[in-house]
Amino acid sequence: MSDQASDQASDQSESVATDPLVEFLEEQVDYMREQLRREREASAELRRIVAGLAQRVPELEASREALREARESPETGSEGVARER
């Protein structure tokens, strides 16, 4: 009887493996895994971009401060006065 039970279990596993629903779900899982992999890559790319921009913040602030000082300096002449009005 144990041979019959193992044959029955084998038959069930074969029918499950070829079941169209199981195949469809396996394809969906593969697709979702690929999507997840792509999203993780995109997320890593965005983190690299943000990190690069964050490193440039002090440089950009210094540049903005230099522009502000240049506009406020007496060398701008009437241009500086016109902008204040």
Biopython code that builds the backbone (N, CA, C, O; Angstrom):
import numpy as np
from Bio.PDB.StructureBuilder import StructureBuilder

atoms = [
    (1, "MET", "N", (0.818, -1.193, 0.000)),
    (1, "MET", "CA", (0.000, 0.000, 0.000)),
    (1, "MET", "C", (0.860, 1.255, 0.000)),
    (1, "MET", "O", (0.430, 2.278, -0.532)),
    (2, "SER", "N", (2.030, 1.217, 0.563)),
    (2, "SER", "CA", (2.900, 2.385, 0.542)),
    (2, "SER", "C", (3.373, 2.679, -0.873)),
    (2, "SER", "O", (3.588, 3.841, -1.218)),
    (3, "ASP", "N", (3.541, 1.637, -1.711)),
    (3, "ASP", "CA", (3.890, 1.872, -3.115)),
    (3, "ASP", "C", (2.761, 2.605, -3.831)),
    (3, "ASP", "O", (2.993, 3.497, -4.648)),
    (4, "GLN", "N", (1.547, 2.211, -3.507)),
    (4, "GLN", "CA", (0.394, 2.862, -4.124)),
    (4, "GLN", "C", (0.306, 4.326, -3.678)),
    (4, "GLN", "O", (-0.025, 5.191, -4.490)),
    (5, "ALA", "N", (0.588, 4.614, -2.436)),
    (5, "ALA", "CA", (0.544, 5.982, -1.926)),
    (5, "ALA", "C", (1.632, 6.834, -2.583)),
    (5, "ALA", "O", (1.395, 7.992, -2.925)),
    (6, "SER", "N", (2.828, 6.254, -2.759)),
    (6, "SER", "CA", (3.896, 7.035, -3.397)),
    (6, "SER", "C", (3.595, 7.261, -4.871)),
    (6, "SER", "O", (3.914, 8.320, -5.412)),
    (7, "ASP", "N", (2.981, 6.272, -5.531)),
    (7, "ASP", "CA", (2.579, 6.463, -6.926)),
    (7, "ASP", "C", (1.520, 7.560, -7.032)),
    (7, "ASP", "O", (1.552, 8.387, -7.943)),
    (8, "GLN", "N", (0.594, 7.550, -6.097)),
    (8, "GLN", "CA", (-0.468, 8.555, -6.118)),
    (8, "GLN", "C", (0.125, 9.949, -5.876)),
    (8, "GLN", "O", (-0.265, 10.912, -6.536)),
    (9, "ALA", "N", (1.049, 10.052, -4.947)),
    (9, "ALA", "CA", (1.689, 11.340, -4.676)),
    (9, "ALA", "C", (2.485, 11.792, -5.890)),
    (9, "ALA", "O", (2.503, 12.980, -6.214)),
    (10, "SER", "N", (3.137, 10.864, -6.558)),
    (10, "SER", "CA", (3.894, 11.188, -7.760)),
    (10, "SER", "C", (2.969, 11.667, -8.869)),
    (10, "SER", "O", (3.275, 12.635, -9.566)),
    (11, "ASP", "N", (1.851, 10.997, -9.030)),
    (11, "ASP", "CA", (0.872, 11.412, -10.040)),
    (11, "ASP", "C", (0.339, 12.815, -9.747)),
    (11, "ASP", "O", (0.169, 13.623, -10.660)),
    (12, "GLN", "N", (0.080, 13.097, -8.483)),
    (12, "GLN", "CA", (-0.426, 14.411, -8.120)),
    (12, "GLN", "C", (0.613, 15.489, -8.368)),
    (12, "GLN", "O", (0.276, 16.573, -8.843)),
    (13, "SER", "N", (1.873, 15.208, -8.053)),
    (13, "SER", "CA", (2.902, 16.220, -8.267)),
    (13, "SER", "C", (3.102, 16.480, -9.756)),
    (13, "SER", "O", (3.365, 17.616, -10.152)),
    (14, "GLU", "N", (2.983, 15.450, -10.582)),
    (14, "GLU", "CA", (3.106, 15.645, -12.025)),
    (14, "GLU", "C", (1.936, 16.476, -12.559)),
    (14, "GLU", "O", (2.128, 17.354, -13.400)),
    (15, "SER", "N", (0.737, 16.200, -12.074)),
    (15, "SER", "CA", (-0.417, 16.944, -12.568)),
    (15, "SER", "C", (-0.358, 18.392, -12.088)),
    (15, "SER", "O", (-0.788, 19.298, -12.801)),
    (16, "VAL", "N", (0.165, 18.615, -10.896)),
    (16, "VAL", "CA", (0.300, 19.976, -10.396)),
    (16, "VAL", "C", (1.363, 20.716, -11.198)),
    (16, "VAL", "O", (1.192, 21.893, -11.513)),
    (17, "ALA", "N", (2.439, 20.051, -11.524)),
    (17, "ALA", "CA", (3.532, 20.699, -12.255)),
    (17, "ALA", "C", (3.093, 21.121, -13.651)),
    (17, "ALA", "O", (3.607, 22.101, -14.189)),
    (18, "THR", "N", (2.165, 20.404, -14.235)),
    (18, "THR", "CA", (1.726, 20.738, -15.590)),
    (18, "THR", "C", (0.419, 21.540, -15.584)),
    (18, "THR", "O", (-0.108, 21.882, -16.642)),
    (19, "ASP", "N", (-0.080, 21.826, -14.428)),
    (19, "ASP", "CA", (-1.317, 22.585, -14.317)),
    (19, "ASP", "C", (-1.098, 23.981, -14.916)),
    (19, "ASP", "O", (-0.151, 24.665, -14.528)),
    (20, "PRO", "N", (-1.948, 24.414, -15.848)),
    (20, "PRO", "CA", (-1.775, 25.739, -16.473)),
    (20, "PRO", "C", (-1.791, 26.893, -15.465)),
    (20, "PRO", "O", (-1.090, 27.888, -15.650)),
    (21, "LEU", "N", (-2.576, 26.762, -14.416)),
    (21, "LEU", "CA", (-2.616, 27.809, -13.404)),
    (21, "LEU", "C", (-1.269, 27.920, -12.691)),
    (21, "LEU", "O", (-0.781, 29.023, -12.445)),
    (22, "VAL", "N", (-0.677, 26.781, -12.365)),
    (22, "VAL", "CA", (0.628, 26.786, -11.706)),
    (22, "VAL", "C", (1.676, 27.397, -12.632)),
    (22, "VAL", "O", (2.504, 28.196, -12.194)),
    (23, "GLU", "N", (1.642, 27.030, -13.887)),
    (23, "GLU", "CA", (2.587, 27.585, -14.854)),
    (23, "GLU", "C", (2.403, 29.105, -14.971)),
    (23, "GLU", "O", (3.377, 29.856, -15.011)),
    (24, "PHE", "N", (1.159, 29.535, -15.025)),
    (24, "PHE", "CA", (0.871, 30.967, -15.108)),
    (24, "PHE", "C", (1.413, 31.698, -13.886)),
    (24, "PHE", "O", (2.043, 32.748, -14.010)),
    (25, "LEU", "N", (1.164, 31.139, -12.711)),
    (25, "LEU", "CA", (1.633, 31.772, -11.479)),
    (25, "LEU", "C", (3.159, 31.787, -11.404)),
    (25, "LEU", "O", (3.746, 32.756, -10.923)),
    (26, "GLU", "N", (3.799, 30.731, -11.873)),
    (26, "GLU", "CA", (5.263, 30.713, -11.896)),
    (26, "GLU", "C", (5.805, 31.799, -12.821)),
    (26, "GLU", "O", (6.796, 32.455, -12.500)),
    (27, "GLU", "N", (5.158, 31.986, -13.966)),
    (27, "GLU", "CA", (5.551, 33.055, -14.886)),
    (27, "GLU", "C", (5.358, 34.424, -14.244)),
    (27, "GLU", "O", (6.194, 35.314, -14.405)),
    (28, "GLN", "N", (4.263, 34.590, -13.521)),
    (28, "GLN", "CA", (4.000, 35.856, -12.843)),
    (28, "GLN", "C", (5.060, 36.132, -11.769)),
    (28, "GLN", "O", (5.517, 37.265, -11.618)),
    (29, "VAL", "N", (5.439, 35.104, -11.036)),
    (29, "VAL", "CA", (6.471, 35.262, -10.014)),
    (29, "VAL", "C", (7.791, 35.659, -10.667)),
    (29, "VAL", "O", (8.482, 36.553, -10.179)),
    (30, "ASP", "N", (8.138, 35.002, -11.759)),
    (30, "ASP", "CA", (9.370, 35.359, -12.480)),
    (30, "ASP", "C", (9.324, 36.804, -12.958)),
    (30, "ASP", "O", (10.308, 37.534, -12.839)),
    (31, "TYR", "N", (8.187, 37.212, -13.495)),
    (31, "TYR", "CA", (8.020, 38.588, -13.976)),
    (31, "TYR", "C", (8.172, 39.581, -12.827)),
    (31, "TYR", "O", (8.866, 40.589, -12.959)),
    (32, "MET", "N", (7.523, 39.295, -11.709)),
    (32, "MET", "CA", (7.591, 40.197, -10.562)),
    (32, "MET", "C", (9.014, 40.262, -10.000)),
    (32, "MET", "O", (9.454, 41.325, -9.561)),
    (33, "ARG", "N", (9.722, 39.158, -10.011)),
    (33, "ARG", "CA", (11.117, 39.178, -9.553)),
    (33, "ARG", "C", (11.968, 40.064, -10.456)),
    (33, "ARG", "O", (12.819, 40.815, -9.977)),
    (34, "GLU", "N", (11.739, 39.976, -11.747)),
    (34, "GLU", "CA", (12.482, 40.815, -12.697)),
    (34, "GLU", "C", (12.138, 42.290, -12.484)),
    (34, "GLU", "O", (13.022, 43.146, -12.504)),
    (35, "GLN", "N", (10.867, 42.582, -12.282)),
    (35, "GLN", "CA", (10.450, 43.964, -12.020)),
    (35, "GLN", "C", (11.108, 44.488, -10.748)),
    (35, "GLN", "O", (11.589, 45.620, -10.716)),
    (36, "LEU", "N", (11.129, 43.681, -9.720)),
    (36, "LEU", "CA", (11.742, 44.074, -8.458)),
    (36, "LEU", "C", (13.233, 44.347, -8.649)),
    (36, "LEU", "O", (13.767, 45.312, -8.103)),
    (37, "ARG", "N", (13.897, 43.497, -9.424)),
    (37, "ARG", "CA", (15.325, 43.693, -9.694)),
    (37, "ARG", "C", (15.552, 45.019, -10.407)),
    (37, "ARG", "O", (16.469, 45.761, -10.056)),
    (38, "ARG", "N", (14.730, 45.323, -11.400)),
    (38, "ARG", "CA", (14.856, 46.586, -12.143)),
    (38, "ARG", "C", (14.583, 47.793, -11.241)),
    (38, "ARG", "O", (15.291, 48.797, -11.316)),
    (39, "GLU", "N", (13.573, 47.696, -10.404)),
    (39, "GLU", "CA", (13.249, 48.800, -9.498)),
    (39, "GLU", "C", (14.378, 49.032, -8.498)),
    (39, "GLU", "O", (14.684, 50.173, -8.151)),
    (40, "ARG", "N", (14.990, 47.949, -8.040)),
    (40, "ARG", "CA", (16.117, 48.104, -7.111)),
    (40, "ARG", "C", (17.290, 48.788, -7.801)),
    (40, "ARG", "O", (17.959, 49.632, -7.204)),
    (41, "GLU", "N", (17.538, 48.427, -9.052)),
    (41, "GLU", "CA", (18.614, 49.081, -9.805)),
    (41, "GLU", "C", (18.317, 50.567, -9.995)),
    (41, "GLU", "O", (19.203, 51.408, -9.840)),
    (42, "ALA", "N", (17.076, 50.882, -10.329)),
    (42, "ALA", "CA", (16.689, 52.284, -10.514)),
    (42, "ALA", "C", (16.805, 53.053, -9.201)),
    (42, "ALA", "O", (17.246, 54.202, -9.186)),
    (43, "SER", "N", (16.417, 52.431, -8.128)),
    (43, "SER", "CA", (16.514, 53.064, -6.817)),
    (43, "SER", "C", (17.968, 53.327, -6.451)),
    (43, "SER", "O", (18.292, 54.386, -5.914)),
    (44, "ALA", "N", (18.837, 52.377, -6.736)),
    (44, "ALA", "CA", (20.266, 52.555, -6.457)),
    (44, "ALA", "C", (20.822, 53.715, -7.286)),
    (44, "ALA", "O", (21.631, 54.503, -6.796)),
    (45, "GLU", "N", (20.389, 53.813, -8.530)),
    (45, "GLU", "CA", (20.826, 54.909, -9.400)),
    (45, "GLU", "C", (20.375, 56.261, -8.832)),
    (45, "GLU", "O", (21.150, 57.217, -8.805)),
    (46, "LEU", "N", (19.143, 56.331, -8.388)),
    (46, "LEU", "CA", (18.630, 57.571, -7.804)),
    (46, "LEU", "C", (19.388, 57.935, -6.530)),
    (46, "LEU", "O", (19.677, 59.108, -6.295)),
    (47, "ARG", "N", (19.709, 56.941, -5.708)),
    (47, "ARG", "CA", (20.477, 57.224, -4.492)),
    (47, "ARG", "C", (21.849, 57.777, -4.828)),
    (47, "ARG", "O", (22.343, 58.676, -4.147)),
    (48, "ARG", "N", (22.477, 57.237, -5.889)),
    (48, "ARG", "CA", (23.789, 57.755, -6.311)),
    (48, "ARG", "C", (23.668, 59.212, -6.772)),
    (48, "ARG", "O", (24.522, 60.040, -6.455)),
    (49, "ILE", "N", (22.612, 59.516, -7.515)),
    (49, "ILE", "CA", (22.416, 60.883, -8.000)),
    (49, "ILE", "C", (22.207, 61.837, -6.828)),
    (49, "ILE", "O", (22.810, 62.909, -6.779)),
    (50, "VAL", "N", (21.360, 61.448, -5.894)),
    (50, "VAL", "CA", (21.087, 62.299, -4.734)),
    (50, "VAL", "C", (22.359, 62.505, -3.913)),
    (50, "VAL", "O", (22.628, 63.613, -3.450)),
    (51, "ALA", "N", (23.132, 61.453, -3.735)),
    (51, "ALA", "CA", (24.381, 61.588, -2.971)),
    (51, "ALA", "C", (25.333, 62.554, -3.666)),
    (51, "ALA", "O", (25.984, 63.363, -3.006)),
    (52, "GLY", "N", (25.419, 62.476, -4.981)),
    (52, "GLY", "CA", (26.273, 63.395, -5.730)),
    (52, "GLY", "C", (25.817, 64.831, -5.600)),
    (52, "GLY", "O", (26.635, 65.739, -5.449)),
    (53, "LEU", "N", (24.512, 65.039, -5.658)),
    (53, "LEU", "CA", (23.982, 66.397, -5.503)),
    (53, "LEU", "C", (24.183, 66.909, -4.081)),
    (53, "LEU", "O", (24.500, 68.081, -3.876)),
    (54, "ALA", "N", (24.001, 66.039, -3.114)),
    (54, "ALA", "CA", (24.177, 66.449, -1.722)),
    (54, "ALA", "C", (25.619, 66.879, -1.461)),
    (54, "ALA", "O", (25.864, 67.780, -0.659)),
    (55, "GLN", "N", (26.569, 66.240, -2.133)),
    (55, "GLN", "CA", (27.971, 66.627, -1.971)),
    (55, "GLN", "C", (28.233, 68.001, -2.568)),
    (55, "GLN", "O", (29.142, 68.705, -2.127)),
    (56, "ARG", "N", (27.452, 68.388, -3.562)),
    (56, "ARG", "CA", (27.661, 69.676, -4.228)),
    (56, "ARG", "C", (26.975, 70.833, -3.519)),
    (56, "ARG", "O", (27.223, 71.985, -3.874)),
    (57, "VAL", "N", (26.136, 70.580, -2.544)),
    (57, "VAL", "CA", (25.392, 71.649, -1.871)),
    (57, "VAL", "C", (26.337, 72.717, -1.312)),
    (57, "VAL", "O", (26.103, 73.897, -1.570)),
    (58, "PRO", "N", (27.381, 72.377, -0.567)),
    (58, "PRO", "CA", (28.269, 73.437, -0.060)),
    (58, "PRO", "C", (28.890, 74.268, -1.191)),
    (58, "PRO", "O", (29.036, 75.484, -1.064)),
    (59, "GLU", "N", (29.247, 73.616, -2.276)),
    (59, "GLU", "CA", (29.820, 74.316, -3.429)),
    (59, "GLU", "C", (28.808, 75.289, -4.025)),
    (59, "GLU", "O", (29.154, 76.421, -4.365)),
    (60, "LEU", "N", (27.576, 74.856, -4.151)),
    (60, "LEU", "CA", (26.530, 75.712, -4.712)),
    (60, "LEU", "C", (26.201, 76.866, -3.777)),
    (60, "LEU", "O", (25.968, 77.986, -4.230)),
    (61, "GLU", "N", (26.180, 76.601, -2.484)),
    (61, "GLU", "CA", (25.918, 77.675, -1.528)),
    (61, "GLU", "C", (27.035, 78.716, -1.571)),
    (61, "GLU", "O", (26.765, 79.916, -1.513)),
    (62, "ALA", "N", (28.283, 78.270, -1.672)),
    (62, "ALA", "CA", (29.406, 79.205, -1.760)),
    (62, "ALA", "C", (29.300, 80.047, -3.028)),
    (62, "ALA", "O", (29.566, 81.249, -3.009)),
    (63, "SER", "N", (28.918, 79.418, -4.106)),
    (63, "SER", "CA", (28.758, 80.134, -5.371)),
    (63, "SER", "C", (27.644, 81.174, -5.269)),
    (63, "SER", "O", (27.784, 82.296, -5.756)),
    (64, "ARG", "N", (26.551, 80.795, -4.639)),
    (64, "ARG", "CA", (25.429, 81.727, -4.468)),
    (64, "ARG", "C", (25.846, 82.896, -3.585)),
    (64, "ARG", "O", (25.485, 84.042, -3.854)),
    (65, "GLU", "N", (26.603, 82.610, -2.536)),
    (65, "GLU", "CA", (27.081, 83.674, -1.643)),
    (65, "GLU", "C", (28.017, 84.615, -2.397)),
    (65, "GLU", "O", (27.962, 85.829, -2.203)),
    (66, "ALA", "N", (28.867, 84.071, -3.246)),
    (66, "ALA", "CA", (29.778, 84.904, -4.032)),
    (66, "ALA", "C", (28.994, 85.806, -4.990)),
    (66, "ALA", "O", (29.350, 86.971, -5.168)),
    (67, "LEU", "N", (27.952, 85.290, -5.596)),
    (67, "LEU", "CA", (27.102, 86.104, -6.474)),
    (67, "LEU", "C", (26.416, 87.220, -5.692)),
    (67, "LEU", "O", (26.343, 88.359, -6.153)),
    (68, "ARG", "N", (25.924, 86.887, -4.523)),
    (68, "ARG", "CA", (25.256, 87.890, -3.688)),
    (68, "ARG", "C", (26.235, 89.001, -3.310)),
    (68, "ARG", "O", (25.896, 90.183, -3.372)),
    (69, "GLU", "N", (27.434, 88.621, -2.923)),
    (69, "GLU", "CA", (28.447, 89.620, -2.565)),
    (69, "GLU", "C", (28.829, 90.470, -3.766)),
    (69, "GLU", "O", (29.040, 91.674, -3.622)),
    (70, "ALA", "N", (28.921, 89.877, -4.937)),
    (70, "ALA", "CA", (29.266, 90.625, -6.142)),
    (70, "ALA", "C", (28.172, 91.642, -6.474)),
    (70, "ALA", "O", (28.474, 92.751, -6.913)),
    (71, "ARG", "N", (26.931, 91.279, -6.271)),
    (71, "ARG", "CA", (25.819, 92.195, -6.542)),
    (71, "ARG", "C", (25.791, 93.344, -5.536)),
    (71, "ARG", "O", (25.413, 94.464, -5.878)),
    (72, "GLU", "N", (26.184, 93.069, -4.315)),
    (72, "GLU", "CA", (26.132, 94.085, -3.268)),
    (72, "GLU", "C", (27.387, 94.956, -3.211)),
    (72, "GLU", "O", (27.403, 95.966, -2.507)),
    (73, "SER", "N", (28.411, 94.589, -3.922)),
    (73, "SER", "CA", (29.662, 95.353, -3.857)),
    (73, "SER", "C", (29.492, 96.706, -4.538)),
    (73, "SER", "O", (28.653, 96.849, -5.428)),
    (74, "PRO", "N", (30.281, 97.703, -4.130)),
    (74, "PRO", "CA", (30.174, 99.053, -4.721)),
    (74, "PRO", "C", (30.595, 99.089, -6.183)),
    (74, "PRO", "O", (30.307, 100.076, -6.861)),
    (75, "GLU", "N", (31.246, 98.090, -6.691)),
    (75, "GLU", "CA", (31.696, 98.069, -8.082)),
    (75, "GLU", "C", (30.532, 97.962, -9.054)),
    (75, "GLU", "O", (30.696, 98.259, -10.237)),
    (76, "THR", "N", (29.374, 97.550, -8.591)),
    (76, "THR", "CA", (28.236, 97.389, -9.496)),
    (76, "THR", "C", (27.665, 98.729, -9.918)),
    (76, "THR", "O", (26.944, 98.807, -10.912)),
    (77, "GLY", "N", (27.971, 99.767, -9.191)),
    (77, "GLY", "CA", (27.542, 101.113, -9.589)),
    (77, "GLY", "C", (26.048, 101.282, -9.594)),
    (77, "GLY", "O", (25.360, 100.854, -8.667)),
    (78, "SER", "N", (25.533, 101.918, -10.659)),
    (78, "SER", "CA", (24.111, 102.223, -10.732)),
    (78, "SER", "C", (23.266, 100.962, -10.882)),
    (78, "SER", "O", (22.080, 100.970, -10.552)),
    (79, "GLU", "N", (23.858, 99.891, -11.373)),
    (79, "GLU", "CA", (23.105, 98.645, -11.525)),
    (79, "GLU", "C", (22.639, 98.145, -10.168)),
    (79, "GLU", "O", (21.494, 97.719, -10.017)),
    (80, "GLY", "N", (23.533, 98.197, -9.177)),
    (80, "GLY", "CA", (23.167, 97.762, -7.833)),
    (80, "GLY", "C", (22.083, 98.630, -7.237)),
    (80, "GLY", "O", (21.215, 98.122, -6.528)),
    (81, "VAL", "N", (22.105, 99.919, -7.502)),
    (81, "VAL", "CA", (21.099, 100.835, -6.992)),
    (81, "VAL", "C", (19.760, 100.574, -7.670)),
    (81, "VAL", "O", (18.715, 100.606, -7.019)),
    (82, "ALA", "N", (19.787, 100.320, -8.949)),
    (82, "ALA", "CA", (18.553, 100.080, -9.689)),
    (82, "ALA", "C", (17.874, 98.815, -9.204)),
    (82, "ALA", "O", (16.645, 98.767, -9.161)),
    (83, "ARG", "N", (18.613, 97.809, -8.845)),
    (83, "ARG", "CA", (18.013, 96.566, -8.390)),
    (83, "ARG", "C", (17.417, 96.703, -7.000)),
    (83, "ARG", "O", (16.476, 95.988, -6.656)),
    (84, "GLU", "N", (17.956, 97.617, -6.193)),
    (84, "GLU", "CA", (17.433, 97.773, -4.842)),
    (84, "GLU", "C", (16.063, 98.444, -4.854)),
    (84, "GLU", "O", (15.292, 98.250, -3.915)),
    (85, "ARG", "N", (15.741, 99.205, -5.853)),
    (85, "ARG", "CA", (14.476, 99.943, -5.890)),
    (85, "ARG", "C", (13.328, 99.083, -6.179)),
    (85, "ARG", "O", (12.196, 99.564, -6.242)),
]
sb = StructureBuilder()
sb.init_structure("model")
sb.init_model(0)
sb.init_chain("A")
sb.init_seg("    ")
for serial, (resi, resn, name, xyz) in enumerate(atoms, 1):
    if name == "N":
        sb.init_residue(resn, " ", resi, " ")
    sb.init_atom(name, np.array(xyz, "f"), 0.0, 1.0, " ", f" {name:<3s}", serial, name[0])
structure = sb.get_structure()
